[in-house]
Amino acid sequence: MRSIIFILGWIMLVLAVLMLLPIATSAVYEETEGLAFAVVAFLSAICGVLLIRTKPATVKFYAKEGLACTALGWIVLSLVGAVPFTLSGEIPSYLDAVFETVSGFTTTGASILRSVEQMSHTTNMWRCFTHWIGGMGILVFLLAVLPMVGGSNMQLMKAESPGPSVGKLVPKVRFTAQLLYGLYVALTILMILLLIAGRMPLYDAICTACGTAGTGGFGIYNDSCASFSPYLQWVITIFMILFGVNFNVYYLIFLRKFRDALRCEELHWYLGIILMAGLLIFRNIAGRFETVEQGLRTVFFQVATIITTTGFSTVDFDLWPTFSKTIIILLMFIGACAGSTGGGTKVSRIAIIGKSFFSYIRSFLHPRAVRKIKFEGKEVETETLRAIFVYYTGVFLIVAVSVLLVSLDGFNFETSFSAVAATFNNIGPGFGMAGPASNYADFSKLSKCVMIFDMLAGRLEVFPVILLLYPRFWREVGMEIYTRRMRSGRGYMDRRRLHNSK
């Protein structure tokens, strides 16, 4: 428990430092909203210092502690990060502010704002920057900069990194985290430079790059990316796809192992799905565009933004035919690659499930044959298969219950289901009242709370958030605290008896 409190303290300190960006933006544009961020940053820093004063002897994390710390860290990050919105008066309702902040940190991009252009530069910068923070993960950042004692800190990265499994790129977890963030920063800077080359202002380029890198989708214009030039839209499309790739591929490229990078099976599935979905939708709506280039640009922009769960838009795809909208729904659940900044259930899981299905079908033809399921050239372990099936069970239950609760608002099924699917898979826009031309402002407080839970559960891949709702976990935590106090008290009494005997 002390290890968890210690990490929460560091999260508060890091959050205070990260708020320097909106504070600086406020100074540049001479806006008063920066005062709210300064106050919250100051208080957050004080709380962080108080929490890390009692550093544990070793900061070790096992599966239970890693999951709990990750979930609590993201909740604290969201609750504190929402305060400046309400304190500045930009988002008066704290629940709406929490919804917006959770949507930012989880890289969802679902907004309750009816007009983002009326928001200050300071607020919009913080909204977009939360995407960049949440894209790679705040705990991965801590692992990169904070030297921790103990060899079990991989549990933190496993709990926060999306995908069925995560491993080390190099022997030490800290160096792995540093490599990931180094690649993340490099790609972000490259995108900013390319956007500026397309005559986009620096402020717009930073906000757009943060939203793209984190695959979040918060925009600074009401039409999202529709008013951008074709060049800018193509740049954003390409980088959305790039940030949806497993970062292990970039590490292999960094080591100049190009053949190994190109042999990545998940990458083949990912690019194949994008190409197939794009061509099918283009064929379905080809007559709506003046030129082939415009049609391909629009279609592949939307396919990229949905499968990577970014959430930008250049067109209201809610007006597309049912066939195209069905493909978009499927892309929502497929998501990007494991180990990327994208959301969804991940391409690797879909591929493994597909191989498992056909392997089971073939077992009817040859019951005695022993067939091994392989992915990325390696045999898929039974435990991994079990974890994937359990994960999908959790996804089904959460989505089903969430749709049931959100349907109490009285919206049609398309709106209720797509809103839940879009928030759980961290996409943002759905259909109907949650479409790209609308927002989530008209949903009830209950529905917003449900979707806040969905966004956190989707980003952290179900289990960390569910663990906090598991009563047995808190009973065990209580027993650990009680046992520690009894031991410390017994030690004190023993020392007192020894002193009296002398």
Secondary structure, DSSP 8 states (H G I E B T S, - for coil): -HHHHHHHHHHHHHHHHHTHHHHHHHHHHT-TTHHHHHHHHHHHHHHHHHHTSS--S-----HHHHHHHHHHHHHHHHHHHTHHHHHHTSS--HHHHHHHHHHHHTT------S-GGGS-HHHHHHHHHHHHHHHH-HHHHHHHHS--SSS-THHHHHHHS-SS----SSSSHHHHHHHHHHHHHHHHHHHHHHHHHTT--HHHHHHHHHHHHTT----SSTTTTTTS-HHHHHHHHHHHHHHTS-HHHHHHHHTT-HHHHHT-HHHHHHHHHHHHHHHHHHHHHGGG-SSHHHHHHHHHHHHHHHHTT----SS-GGGS-HHHHHHHHHHHHH-S-TTSS--SS-HHHHHHHHHHHHHHHHHHH-TT-----EETTEE--HHHHHHHHHHHHHHHHHHHHHHHHHGGG---HHHHHHHHHHHHTT----SGGGSTTS-STTS-HHHHHHHHHHHHHHHTTSHHHHHHT-HHHHHHHHHHHHHHHHHHHHHHHHHHHHHHH-
